[in-house]
Amino acid sequence: MEKKHQVHNLIILDESGSMESIKTTIIQGFNELVQTIQGIEKQFPEQEHFISFVSFNGLG
């Protein structure tokens, strides 16, 4: 069995209050990014993509 080349994608999301005014744009951008990564994985079957998602805000 051929080993696939692993690609790790890290998405960091700022959930602080200052981002509230562009929340819809951020959600759309996130969804587009995930779809793009999925498309790349289909286009290049020798690649295996992993997505890690981290969010932060100014609380605690």
C-alpha positions in Angstrom: 0.0 0.0 0.0 1.4 3.4 -1.0 1.8 5.9 1.8 0.1 9.2 1.3 1.9 12.5 1.8 0.3 14.1 4.9 -0.6 17.8 4.8 -1.6 19.4 8.1 -3.8 22.5 8.0 -4.1 24.7 11.1 -7.0 27.2 11.3 -7.0 29.7 14.1 -10.2 31.6 14.8 -10.3 34.8 16.9 -13.7 34.7 18.7 -13.2 37.9 20.6 -15.8 40.6 20.6 -14.0 42.8 18.2 -14.7 40.2 15.4 -18.5 40.3 15.9 -19.0 42.8 13.1 -17.5 40.5 10.5 -18.9 37.2 11.9 -20.8 36.3 8.7 -17.7 37.0 6.5 -15.6 34.8 8.8 -18.0 31.9 8.7 -18.2 32.1 4.9 -14.4 32.3 4.7 -14.0 29.3 7.0 -16.4 27.2 4.9 -14.7 28.2 1.7 -11.3 27.2 3.1 -12.5 23.8 4.2 -14.1 23.2 0.8 -10.9 24.3 -0.9 -8.9 21.8 1.2 -11.3 19.1 0.3 -11.0 19.9 -3.4 -7.2 19.8 -3.2 -7.4 16.4 -1.6 -9.6 15.1 -4.4 -7.4 16.7 -7.0 -4.2 15.2 -5.5 -5.2 11.7 -4.2 -1.6 11.1 -3.1 -2.2 13.7 -0.4 -4.0 13.2 2.9 -5.2 16.4 4.5 -5.8 17.0 8.2 -7.5 20.1 9.6 -6.9 21.3 13.1 -9.1 24.0 14.4 -8.3 26.3 17.4 -10.3 29.2 18.6 -9.6 31.8 21.2 -11.2 34.8 22.8 -10.3 37.3 25.5 -12.1 35.4 28.3 -10.4 33.2 31.0 
